[in-house]
């Protein structure tokens, strides 16, 4: 990539620390190109306030704000949830937002005739892979600029120094300088005191948690919630028909108020290192539990067990930035087939960080109370004798052979 050929750059812009200083840095180091800022709205909420003024004031020619919320939920979150995909206890919040945003970036880059796409991901993280693999999928010849792999800045403190020297306004300070990522599904916290695994997260400290409260501060009375599913997709909440997006937003409120979905994990990054993060996923945690509960009565044993195995592969693909891969698409086709009869209703009780099952119903339930009952039923218990004889035949033969060879 010849810097002199870069006349117009599309920048993945959040208005956070990294992307705020990238605009003047590009101007200084790439011969003053036109910079078009693009922010993908995946439910960041107030983080989008004042973004256009800030982007233009720091040197961008314009800002696109793409409303990706419905697409993000329907095309990324729900397929991942239906797959039951969990990466090392993490419900994949940032992981599936990045390919969605990158797809929008490429669309704007093509529309504007940009010479390159730029992102603010660090060279230590996973997001650089997620963004760039998605860009390669939609625009394989598009040059990608990653300042963290070029500049001499080594820390977030040095980023703040750069911002102050260039009069760039920031929403953070050196005392609240957590690295955060927020969307309608989750909020992640990394850095600062969390870098020491011996430190307990400050859940009760005002301002640390943003999507809910600590279980300690949750109400003493439980909250009940009922979710309806059709073919694995949430369609109603407490009897009211809603879009999947609005169900997630409402579950965020209910879950957050009850201290649901807060985890503290050390995970294995794609780039080889371990990292520690605190994640808030209140609505998503409830939705996963409800979906899993419904599947427990609707899926047969072999399908459920195979799906559980493949969910690990699905999660690794998403985490590793391979959303737009043939294998992920093939796994989603398998998942969709398994969901054809995952239709029904689940009732859950939310209490101080806990999700307690309170009932599940489906016309496609494979659970038969008549067969499973401890009372009288049509099940003939004598049938089990022949089953055990045949099932145990290999064990019996092996024991006889072993005994004969010991003589």
C-alpha positions as CSV (number, residue, x, y, z in Angstrom):
1,X,0.0,0.0,0.0
2,X,1.5,3.3,-1.1
3,X,0.5,6.1,1.3
4,X,0.6,8.6,-1.6
5,X,-2.3,6.8,-3.3
6,X,-4.6,7.1,-0.3
7,X,-6.8,10.1,-1.0
8,X,-10.0,9.0,0.8
9,X,-10.3,6.8,3.9
10,X,-13.4,5.3,5.4
11,X,-12.9,5.0,9.2
12,X,-14.8,2.7,11.5
13,X,-15.6,5.5,14.0
14,X,-17.1,5.1,17.5
15,X,-16.0,8.4,19.0
16,X,-14.0,6.6,21.7
17,X,-10.4,7.1,22.6
18,X,-8.9,5.1,19.7
19,X,-10.9,6.4,16.8
20,X,-10.9,10.0,18.1
21,X,-7.1,10.3,17.8
22,X,-7.0,8.3,14.6
23,X,-8.5,11.1,12.5
24,X,-5.7,13.7,13.2
25,X,-3.2,10.9,13.0
26,X,-4.3,9.9,9.5
27,X,-4.2,13.5,8.5
28,X,-0.6,13.8,9.7
29,X,0.7,10.5,8.5
30,X,-1.1,9.8,5.2
31,X,-0.7,13.2,3.4
32,X,-4.0,14.7,4.6
33,X,-6.6,12.4,3.0
34,X,-10.3,13.0,3.2
35,X,-11.7,11.0,6.1
36,X,-15.2,9.7,6.1
37,X,-16.3,8.5,9.5
38,X,-18.8,5.6,9.7
39,X,-20.5,4.5,12.9
40,X,-22.5,1.3,12.9
41,X,-25.4,1.7,15.3
42,X,-25.7,-1.7,17.0
43,X,-27.4,-0.3,20.1
44,X,-24.7,1.8,21.8
45,X,-27.4,4.2,22.9
46,X,-26.1,7.6,24.2
47,X,-22.6,6.8,22.9
48,X,-23.8,8.1,19.6
49,X,-24.9,11.5,21.0
50,X,-22.9,14.4,19.5
51,X,-20.8,12.0,17.3
52,X,-21.2,14.0,14.1
53,X,-20.0,17.3,15.6
54,X,-17.1,15.6,17.2
55,X,-16.0,13.7,14.1
56,X,-16.1,16.8,11.9
57,X,-14.4,19.0,14.5
58,X,-11.5,16.5,14.6
59,X,-11.1,16.4,10.9
60,X,-13.6,14.1,9.2
61,X,-15.5,15.4,6.2
62,X,-18.7,13.7,7.2
63,X,-20.2,11.0,9.4
64,X,-22.5,8.2,8.4
65,X,-24.5,6.6,11.2
66,X,-25.8,3.3,10.0
67,X,-28.8,1.8,11.8
68,X,-27.8,-1.8,12.0
69,X,-29.8,-2.8,15.1
70,X,-32.4,-5.0,13.4
71,X,-29.9,-6.6,11.0
72,X,-27.6,-7.2,14.0
73,X,-30.3,-8.9,16.0
74,X,-31.9,-10.9,13.2
75,X,-28.9,-12.0,11.2
76,X,-26.2,-12.3,13.8
77,X,-27.4,-12.5,17.4
78,X,-30.4,-14.8,16.9
79,X,-28.5,-17.4,14.7
80,X,-25.8,-17.5,17.4
81,X,-28.3,-17.9,20.2
82,X,-30.2,-20.7,18.3
83,X,-26.8,-22.5,17.9
84,X,-26.3,-22.3,21.7
85,X,-22.9,-20.9,20.9
86,X,-20.8,-19.9,24.0
87,X,-17.1,-19.2,24.0
88,X,-15.5,-20.1,27.4
89,X,-18.7,-18.9,29.3
90,X,-18.9,-15.8,27.1
91,X,-22.0,-15.2,25.1
92,X,-20.2,-13.6,22.2
93,X,-21.1,-9.9,22.4
94,X,-18.4,-8.0,20.5
95,X,-17.6,-11.0,18.3
96,X,-20.8,-11.0,16.1
97,X,-21.1,-7.2,16.1
98,X,-17.9,-6.7,14.2
99,X,-18.8,-8.5,11.0
100,X,-22.1,-6.7,10.9
101,X,-20.4,-3.3,11.2
102,X,-17.6,-4.2,8.8
103,X,-20.3,-5.2,6.1
104,X,-21.7,-1.6,6.5
105,X,-18.2,-0.1,6.3
106,X,-17.5,-1.8,2.9
107,X,-20.9,-0.6,1.6
108,X,-20.0,3.0,2.4
109,X,-16.4,2.6,1.1
110,X,-17.8,1.4,-2.3
111,X,-20.4,4.1,-2.4
112,X,-17.8,6.8,-1.6
113,X,-15.0,5.4,-3.8
114,X,-12.7,5.1,-0.9
115,X,-9.0,4.1,-1.3
116,X,-8.8,2.4,2.1
117,X,-10.7,1.3,5.2
118,X,-9.3,2.1,8.6
119,X,-10.1,0.7,12.0
120,X,-8.9,1.4,15.6
121,X,-8.4,-2.2,16.8
122,X,-5.2,-2.9,18.7
123,X,-2.6,-5.4,17.5
124,X,-3.2,-7.4,20.7
125,X,-6.9,-8.0,20.2
126,X,-9.4,-10.2,18.3
127,X,-11.3,-7.4,16.7
128,X,-8.6,-6.6,14.2
129,X,-9.1,-10.1,12.8
130,X,-12.9,-9.9,12.8
131,X,-13.0,-6.5,11.0
132,X,-10.4,-7.4,8.4
133,X,-11.7,-10.9,7.5
134,X,-15.1,-9.4,6.9
135,X,-13.6,-6.6,4.8
136,X,-11.7,-9.3,2.8
137,X,-14.9,-11.2,2.3
138,X,-16.8,-8.2,0.8
139,X,-13.9,-6.3,-0.8
140,X,-10.9,-8.6,-1.1
141,X,-8.6,-5.9,-2.7
142,X,-9.4,-3.1,-0.3
143,X,-6.4,-1.8,1.5
144,X,-6.8,-1.7,5.3
145,X,-5.1,0.8,7.6
146,X,-4.6,-0.3,11.3
147,X,-2.8,2.6,13.1
148,X,-2.1,0.5,16.2
149,X,0.2,-1.6,14.0
150,X,2.0,1.5,12.7
151,X,2.2,4.3,15.3
152,X,4.6,4.6,18.2
153,X,1.8,4.9,20.8
154,X,2.1,2.0,23.3
155,X,-0.7,2.6,25.9
156,X,-4.0,4.2,26.5
157,X,-2.3,6.8,28.7
158,X,-0.2,7.8,25.7
159,X,-3.4,8.0,23.6
160,X,-4.8,10.5,26.1
161,X,-1.6,12.5,25.9
162,X,-2.0,12.6,22.1
163,X,-5.6,13.6,22.4
164,X,-4.8,16.4,24.9
165,X,-2.0,17.7,22.6
166,X,-4.4,17.9,19.7
167,X,-7.3,19.4,21.7
168,X,-9.6,16.3,21.2
169,X,-12.4,16.1,23.7
170,X,-12.8,12.8,25.5
171,X,-15.6,11.3,27.6
172,X,-13.1,9.4,29.8
173,X,-10.2,10.4,32.1
174,X,-7.2,8.5,33.3
175,X,-9.1,7.3,36.4
176,X,-12.1,5.8,34.5
177,X,-10.1,4.6,31.5
178,X,-11.6,1.1,31.2
179,X,-11.6,-0.3,27.7
180,X,-15.3,-0.8,27.0
181,X,-17.4,-2.1,24.2
182,X,-21.2,-1.6,24.2
183,X,-24.1,-2.7,22.1
184,X,-27.7,-3.7,22.6
185,X,-26.6,-7.3,23.6
186,X,-23.7,-6.7,26.0
187,X,-21.1,-4.4,27.6
188,X,-17.5,-5.4,28.2
189,X,-15.0,-4.0,30.7
190,X,-11.3,-4.5,30.3
191,X,-8.1,-2.9,31.6
192,X,-7.1,-0.9,34.6
193,X,-7.5,-2.8,37.9
194,X,-9.0,-5.8,36.0
195,X,-5.6,-6.5,34.5
196,X,-4.6,-8.0,37.9
197,X,-6.6,-11.3,38.2
198,X,-6.3,-10.9,42.0
199,X,-8.5,-7.9,42.1
200,X,-12.2,-8.3,42.7
201,X,-14.3,-6.3,40.2
202,X,-16.0,-3.2,41.7
203,X,-19.5,-4.3,41.1
204,X,-21.0,-2.2,43.8
205,X,-19.0,0.9,42.9
206,X,-21.3,3.5,41.3
207,X,-20.8,3.8,37.5
208,X,-18.9,0.5,37.0
209,X,-21.9,-1.6,35.9
210,X,-24.0,0.1,33.3
211,X,-26.6,-2.4,32.1
212,X,-27.7,-3.5,35.6
213,X,-27.0,-3.8,39.3
214,X,-24.9,-6.2,41.3
215,X,-26.9,-9.2,42.6
216,X,-26.3,-7.9,46.1
217,X,-28.2,-4.7,45.2
218,X,-31.0,-6.6,43.3
219,X,-34.6,-6.6,44.8
220,X,-35.5,-9.1,47.5
221,X,-38.6,-10.2,45.5
222,X,-38.3,-12.3,42.3
223,X,-39.4,-11.2,38.9
224,X,-41.2,-13.7,36.6
225,X,-40.9,-13.6,32.8
226,X,-42.5,-15.7,30.1
227,X,-41.0,-16.0,26.6
228,X,-42.6,-17.5,23.5
229,X,-40.6,-19.0,20.7
230,X,-41.4,-20.1,17.2
231,X,-38.8,-22.3,15.5
232,X,-36.2,-21.2,18.0
233,X,-36.9,-17.5,17.5
234,X,-38.3,-15.4,20.4
235,X,-41.6,-13.8,19.3
236,X,-43.4,-12.7,22.5
237,X,-42.7,-11.5,26.0
238,X,-45.2,-12.0,28.8
239,X,-47.8,-12.7,26.1
240,X,-47.1,-9.6,24.1
241,X,-45.9,-10.0,20.5
242,X,-42.6,-8.2,19.9
243,X,-39.7,-8.2,17.5
244,X,-36.6,-10.1,18.7
245,X,-34.8,-6.8,19.1
246,X,-37.5,-5.3,21.4
247,X,-37.6,-8.6,23.4
248,X,-33.8,-8.3,24.0
249,X,-34.1,-4.6,25.0
250,X,-36.9,-5.4,27.5
251,X,-35.1,-8.4,28.9
252,X,-32.1,-6.2,29.4
253,X,-34.2,-4.0,31.7
254,X,-35.6,-6.9,33.6
255,X,-32.3,-8.8,33.8
256,X,-30.3,-5.8,34.7
257,X,-32.6,-4.8,37.5
258,X,-32.2,-8.4,39.0
259,X,-28.4,-8.6,38.6
260,X,-28.6,-11.2,35.8
261,X,-25.8,-11.9,33.3
262,X,-22.6,-10.5,35.0
263,X,-19.5,-12.7,34.4
264,X,-15.8,-12.2,35.2
265,X,-13.6,-14.5,33.0
266,X,-10.1,-15.0,31.8
267,X,-10.5,-16.0,28.2
268,X,-8.1,-17.2,25.5
269,X,-7.7,-14.7,22.7
270,X,-7.2,-15.7,19.1
271,X,-3.9,-14.0,19.1
272,X,-2.5,-16.3,21.7
273,X,-2.7,-14.4,25.0
274,X,-5.1,-14.7,27.9
275,X,-7.1,-11.7,28.9
276,X,-9.5,-10.8,31.7
277,X,-12.8,-9.1,31.2
278,X,-16.1,-8.4,33.0
279,X,-19.1,-8.8,30.7
280,X,-22.7,-7.7,31.2
281,X,-25.3,-9.6,29.2
282,X,-28.5,-9.4,31.1
283,X,-31.1,-10.0,28.4
284,X,-29.0,-12.4,26.4
285,X,-28.4,-14.6,29.4
286,X,-32.1,-14.9,30.0
287,X,-32.8,-15.6,26.4
288,X,-30.1,-18.3,26.2
289,X,-31.6,-20.0,29.3
290,X,-35.1,-19.9,28.0
291,X,-34.1,-21.3,24.6
292,X,-32.0,-24.1,26.2
293,X,-35.0,-25.0,28.4
294,X,-37.4,-25.2,25.5
295,X,-34.9,-27.3,23.5
296,X,-34.7,-29.8,26.4
297,X,-38.2,-31.0,25.8
298,X,-38.3,-30.5,22.0
299,X,-35.1,-32.1,20.7
300,X,-34.4,-35.8,20.6
301,X,-31.3,-37.1,22.4
302,X,-29.0,-37.6,19.4
303,X,-29.8,-34.3,17.8
304,X,-29.3,-32.4,21.1
305,X,-26.0,-34.0,21.8
306,X,-24.6,-33.4,18.3
307,X,-25.8,-29.8,18.4
308,X,-24.1,-29.3,21.8
309,X,-20.8,-30.5,20.3
310,X,-21.1,-28.3,17.2
311,X,-22.0,-25.3,19.3
312,X,-18.4,-25.2,20.5
313,X,-17.2,-25.1,16.9
314,X,-19.8,-22.4,16.0
315,X,-18.6,-20.3,18.9
316,X,-15.0,-20.6,17.9
317,X,-15.8,-19.6,14.4
318,X,-17.6,-16.5,15.6
319,X,-15.0,-15.6,18.2
320,X,-12.2,-16.0,15.6
321,X,-13.8,-13.7,13.0
322,X,-15.0,-16.4,10.6
323,X,-18.7,-15.4,10.5
324,X,-18.5,-15.2,6.7
325,X,-17.1,-18.7,6.3
326,X,-18.6,-21.7,4.5
327,X,-18.4,-23.8,7.7
328,X,-20.3,-21.2,9.8
329,X,-23.0,-21.0,7.1
330,X,-23.2,-24.8,7.0
331,X,-23.6,-25.0,10.7
332,X,-26.3,-22.4,10.7
333,X,-28.2,-24.6,8.1
334,X,-27.9,-27.5,10.5
335,X,-29.1,-25.4,13.4
336,X,-32.1,-24.1,11.5
337,X,-33.1,-27.7,10.8
338,X,-32.9,-28.6,14.5
339,X,-35.2,-25.6,15.3
340,X,-38.2,-26.6,13.2
341,X,-40.1,-27.8,16.2
342,X,-38.5,-25.7,18.9
343,X,-41.8,-23.8,19.4
344,X,-43.4,-23.2,22.8
345,X,-43.3,-21.1,25.9
346,X,-40.9,-20.8,28.8
347,X,-41.4,-19.2,32.2
348,X,-38.4,-18.1,34.3
349,X,-37.9,-16.6,37.7
350,X,-35.2,-13.9,38.1
351,X,-33.8,-13.5,41.5
352,X,-30.5,-11.8,42.6
353,X,-28.4,-12.9,39.7
354,X,-30.1,-16.3,39.4
355,X,-32.4,-17.6,36.6
356,X,-34.7,-20.3,37.9
357,X,-36.9,-22.5,35.7
358,X,-40.6,-22.0,36.4
359,X,-42.3,-23.9,33.6
360,X,-42.0,-25.0,30.0
361,X,-44.7,-25.9,27.5
362,X,-44.7,-27.1,23.8
363,X,-47.0,-28.9,21.5
364,X,-43.9,-30.6,20.2
365,X,-42.7,-31.8,23.6
366,X,-41.1,-35.2,23.5
367,X,-41.5,-35.5,27.3
368,X,-44.4,-37.9,28.2
369,X,-45.6,-37.7,31.7
370,X,-47.5,-41.0,31.2
371,X,-44.3,-42.8,30.3
372,X,-42.0,-41.1,32.9
373,X,-44.4,-41.2,35.8
374,X,-43.6,-43.1,39.0
375,X,-47.2,-44.1,39.0
376,X,-49.0,-46.7,36.9
377,X,-48.5,-46.3,33.1
378,X,-48.5,-48.1,29.8
379,X,-44.8,-48.7,30.1
380,X,-43.9,-52.3,30.6
381,X,-40.9,-52.5,32.9
382,X,-40.3,-56.1,31.9
383,X,-39.0,-54.8,28.5
384,X,-35.9,-53.4,30.2
385,X,-34.5,-56.9,30.9
386,X,-34.0,-57.8,27.2
387,X,-32.6,-54.3,26.6
388,X,-30.0,-54.7,29.3
389,X,-29.0,-58.1,28.1
390,X,-28.3,-56.9,24.6
391,X,-26.8,-53.5,25.7
392,X,-24.6,-55.2,28.1
393,X,-23.5,-58.1,25.8
394,X,-20.1,-56.5,24.8
395,X,-19.3,-56.0,28.5
396,X,-20.2,-59.6,29.3
397,X,-18.2,-61.0,26.4
398,X,-15.1,-58.8,27.3
399,X,-15.3,-60.0,30.9
400,X,-15.5,-63.7,29.8
401,X,-12.5,-63.3,27.5
402,X,-10.4,-61.5,30.2
403,X,-11.2,-64.3,32.7
404,X,-10.3,-67.1,30.3
405,X,-6.9,-65.4,29.5
406,X,-6.0,-65.1,33.2
407,X,-6.2,-68.9,33.7
